Amino acid sequence: MEVYLDSVRLQIQNSQRAAREAEQRKNDLVVYLAHDLKTPLTSVIGYLTLLNDEEEISPKLQKKYLSVSLDKAERLEDLINEFFEITRFSLTHLTLELSRINLSRMLEQTVFEFGPMLAEKELECKLDVPPDVSCECDPDKLQRVFDNLLRNAVSYSQPGGDINICLRRQEDGRLCLTVQNFGVTIPKDKLERIFDQFFRLDSARTTRSGGAGLGLAIAKEIVELHGGTISAESSDGQVTFTVVL
């Protein structure tokens, strides 16, 4: 009995420590995001002020100022979206609304929507998916899983590389989806934490690839709510995520 109580106490302590660490990571991230909002906002105001005040400005310089302003405005949008992502994850509990869908078409549509992001890094997404594979799931939430996995693959792929997406039905009837990209090998210690809340592979706050560190954590929660599993492995510059539903 005493051994059992010690085990329960240890589990409670571990859970409390994990919750405190997650809360601290979230608070730190909010501070970083608030600080980072100032830099692009200052740039946007500065360049737009120049455009407004300069009576004689060449079309070439005008185009340059507008291009920089647009880039900084898009960075602002990214940061604001991260704030919303943190709020949604903190204040809502995910529930499923199930329906039967054509999973093949969902994957094809997701890849199509990522066309501009793929083109920007000269990436080719190779889709190996049988036609008309059906699945009972929550379409919106499963779409979010695929979106997060593909966004992660694009962000951490070497320019000019390939992203491979493969869907197969296993002998036990379950569906197995793999998303593979080629970039940098993820160290084992980071691989073990890759699905943790607010954990980011790239700690630099200035990169467009660095998000709030919630995408994979949310993907894991959604997959597990469907009774499935999600895992990651990395070696020789390859990173592969596997989802079984």
C-alpha positions as CSV (number, residue, x, y, z in Angstrom):
1,M,0.0,0.0,0.0
2,E,2.8,2.4,0.9
3,V,4.6,1.7,-2.4
4,Y,1.4,2.4,-4.3
5,L,0.9,5.7,-2.5
6,D,4.5,6.7,-3.2
7,S,3.9,5.9,-6.8
8,V,0.8,8.1,-6.9
9,R,2.6,10.9,-5.2
10,L,5.4,10.7,-7.7
11,Q,3.0,10.8,-10.6
12,I,1.2,13.8,-9.1
13,Q,4.5,15.6,-8.6
14,N,5.6,14.9,-12.2
15,S,2.3,16.1,-13.6
16,Q,2.5,19.3,-11.5
17,R,6.1,19.9,-12.6
18,A,5.2,19.3,-16.3
19,A,2.3,21.7,-16.0
20,R,4.5,24.4,-14.4
21,E,7.1,24.0,-17.1
22,A,4.5,24.2,-19.9
23,E,3.0,27.4,-18.3
24,Q,6.5,28.9,-18.0
25,R,7.3,28.1,-21.7
26,K,3.9,29.7,-22.6
27,N,4.6,32.8,-20.6
28,D,8.1,33.2,-22.0
29,L,6.8,32.8,-25.5
30,V,4.1,35.5,-25.0
31,V,6.9,37.9,-23.8
32,Y,9.0,37.1,-26.8
33,L,6.1,37.6,-29.2
34,A,5.1,40.9,-27.6
35,H,8.7,42.1,-28.0
36,D,8.9,40.8,-31.6
37,L,5.8,42.7,-32.6
38,K,7.6,46.0,-32.2
39,T,10.3,45.4,-34.8
40,P,8.2,44.7,-37.9
41,L,5.6,47.3,-36.8
42,T,8.4,50.0,-36.5
43,S,9.6,49.1,-40.0
44,V,6.2,49.2,-41.5
45,I,5.5,52.7,-40.0
46,G,8.9,53.9,-41.0
47,Y,8.7,52.9,-44.7
48,L,5.1,54.0,-45.1
49,T,6.1,57.4,-43.5
50,L,8.8,57.7,-46.1
51,L,6.4,57.0,-48.9
52,N,3.9,59.5,-47.5
53,D,6.4,62.3,-46.9
54,E,8.7,62.0,-49.9
55,E,7.2,64.1,-52.7
56,E,9.6,62.9,-55.4
57,I,10.5,59.2,-55.0
58,S,11.5,57.0,-57.9
59,P,9.3,54.1,-58.9
60,K,12.2,51.7,-58.1
61,L,12.6,53.0,-54.6
62,Q,8.8,53.1,-54.1
63,K,8.6,49.4,-55.1
64,K,11.4,48.5,-52.7
65,Y,9.8,50.3,-49.8
66,L,6.4,48.7,-50.5
67,S,8.1,45.2,-50.7
68,V,9.8,45.6,-47.4
69,S,6.5,46.9,-45.8
70,L,4.6,44.0,-47.1
71,D,7.2,41.5,-45.8
72,K,7.1,43.1,-42.4
73,A,3.3,43.2,-42.4
74,E,3.2,39.5,-43.2
75,R,5.6,38.9,-40.2
76,L,3.2,40.8,-38.0
77,E,0.3,38.6,-39.2
78,D,2.3,35.5,-38.3
79,L,3.0,36.8,-34.8
80,I,-0.7,37.7,-34.3
81,N,-1.8,34.3,-35.4
82,E,0.6,32.8,-32.9
83,F,-1.1,34.7,-30.1
84,F,-4.5,33.4,-31.3
85,E,-3.1,29.9,-31.4
86,I,-1.8,30.1,-27.8
87,T,-5.2,31.4,-26.7
88,R,-7.2,28.7,-28.4
89,F,-4.9,25.9,-27.1
90,S,-5.1,27.3,-23.6
91,L,-8.8,28.0,-23.3
92,T,-10.5,25.3,-25.3
93,H,-10.8,21.5,-25.1
94,L,-10.9,19.7,-28.4
95,T,-14.0,17.6,-29.1
96,L,-14.7,15.6,-32.3
97,E,-17.6,15.9,-34.8
98,L,-17.3,12.7,-36.8
99,S,-18.3,12.1,-40.4
100,R,-17.1,9.9,-43.3
101,I,-14.9,11.7,-45.8
102,N,-12.7,11.0,-48.8
103,L,-9.3,11.2,-47.2
104,S,-7.5,11.1,-50.6
105,R,-9.2,14.2,-51.8
106,M,-8.4,16.0,-48.5
107,L,-4.7,15.3,-48.9
108,E,-4.7,16.4,-52.5
109,Q,-6.5,19.6,-51.6
110,T,-4.0,20.3,-48.7
111,V,-1.0,19.9,-51.0
112,F,-2.7,22.1,-53.6
113,E,-3.2,24.9,-51.1
114,F,0.4,24.7,-50.1
115,G,1.5,25.4,-53.7
116,P,2.8,29.0,-53.1
117,M,4.8,27.9,-50.0
118,L,6.3,25.0,-51.9
119,A,7.1,27.2,-54.9
120,E,8.8,29.8,-52.7
121,K,11.4,27.1,-51.6
122,E,11.4,25.3,-54.9
123,L,10.1,22.2,-53.2
124,E,8.3,19.3,-54.9
125,C,5.6,17.5,-52.9
126,K,5.2,13.9,-54.1
127,L,1.8,12.4,-53.2
128,D,1.5,8.6,-53.1
129,V,-2.1,8.1,-52.2
130,P,-4.6,5.5,-53.5
131,P,-7.8,7.0,-54.9
132,D,-11.0,7.4,-52.8
133,V,-9.7,6.2,-49.5
134,S,-12.5,6.9,-47.0
135,C,-12.2,7.5,-43.3
136,E,-14.5,8.4,-40.4
137,C,-13.1,11.4,-38.6
138,D,-13.5,15.0,-37.7
139,P,-12.7,16.6,-41.1
140,D,-11.8,20.1,-39.8
141,K,-9.5,18.8,-37.1
142,L,-7.8,16.1,-39.3
143,Q,-7.3,18.8,-41.9
144,R,-5.5,20.7,-39.2
145,V,-3.2,17.8,-38.5
146,F,-2.2,17.5,-42.2
147,D,-1.8,21.2,-42.4
148,N,0.6,21.3,-39.4
149,L,2.6,18.3,-40.7
150,L,3.0,19.7,-44.2
151,R,3.8,23.2,-42.9
152,N,6.5,21.7,-40.6
153,A,7.9,19.8,-43.6
154,V,8.1,22.9,-45.7
155,S,9.6,25.0,-43.0
156,Y,12.4,22.5,-42.2
157,S,13.2,21.3,-45.8
158,Q,16.3,22.2,-47.7
159,P,15.4,24.4,-50.7
160,G,15.0,22.5,-53.9
161,G,14.2,19.2,-52.1
162,D,11.3,16.8,-52.0
163,I,8.5,16.2,-49.6
164,N,7.0,12.7,-49.8
165,I,3.5,11.9,-48.5
166,C,2.3,8.3,-48.6
167,L,-1.0,6.8,-47.5
168,R,-1.6,3.1,-47.1
169,R,-4.2,0.8,-45.5
170,Q,-2.5,-1.7,-43.2
171,E,-3.4,-5.4,-42.8
172,D,-5.3,-4.6,-39.6
173,G,-7.5,-2.1,-41.6
174,R,-6.0,1.0,-40.1
175,L,-4.7,3.8,-42.2
176,C,-1.0,4.8,-42.1
177,L,0.1,8.2,-43.3
178,T,3.8,9.2,-43.6
179,V,5.1,12.7,-44.3
180,Q,8.9,12.8,-45.1
181,N,11.1,15.7,-45.7
182,F,14.8,16.2,-46.2
183,G,16.7,18.8,-44.2
184,V,18.7,18.5,-41.0
185,T,18.7,15.4,-38.7
186,I,16.8,16.1,-35.5
187,P,18.9,15.2,-32.4
188,K,17.4,12.4,-30.3
189,D,16.8,14.7,-27.3
190,K,14.8,17.1,-29.3
191,L,13.0,14.3,-31.1
192,E,11.7,13.0,-27.8
193,R,10.2,16.5,-27.0
194,I,8.9,17.3,-30.5
195,F,5.3,16.9,-29.5
196,D,5.5,18.9,-26.3
197,Q,3.5,22.1,-26.0
198,F,5.4,25.2,-26.9
199,F,8.5,23.2,-27.9
200,R,10.2,24.6,-31.0
201,L,13.1,23.1,-32.9
202,D,14.3,26.5,-34.0
203,S,14.6,28.8,-31.0
204,A,15.4,31.9,-33.1
205,R,12.4,34.3,-32.8
206,T,13.3,36.1,-36.1
207,T,12.7,33.2,-38.5
208,R,9.5,32.8,-40.4
209,S,9.7,29.0,-39.9
210,G,9.6,29.4,-36.1
211,G,6.0,29.2,-34.8
212,A,4.5,29.0,-31.4
213,G,5.5,25.4,-30.9
214,L,1.9,24.3,-30.8
215,G,1.4,22.7,-34.3
216,L,2.7,19.2,-33.5
217,A,1.3,19.2,-29.9
218,I,-2.2,20.0,-31.3
219,A,-1.7,17.4,-34.1
220,K,-0.8,14.8,-31.4
221,E,-3.9,15.6,-29.3
222,I,-6.2,15.4,-32.4
223,V,-4.7,12.1,-33.6
224,E,-5.0,10.5,-30.1
225,L,-8.7,11.7,-29.8
226,H,-9.3,9.7,-33.0
227,G,-7.8,6.7,-31.3
228,G,-4.6,6.9,-33.4
229,T,-0.9,7.4,-32.9
230,I,1.6,9.9,-34.2
231,S,5.4,9.4,-34.1
232,A,8.6,11.0,-35.5
233,E,11.9,9.6,-36.5
234,S,15.0,11.2,-38.0
235,S,18.3,10.1,-39.5
236,D,20.7,11.0,-42.3
237,G,19.0,14.4,-42.9
238,Q,15.6,12.8,-43.2
239,V,12.6,13.5,-41.0
240,T,9.5,11.2,-41.1
241,F,6.2,11.7,-39.3
242,T,3.9,8.7,-39.1
243,V,0.2,8.9,-38.3
244,V,-1.8,5.7,-37.8
245,L,-5.6,6.0,-37.6
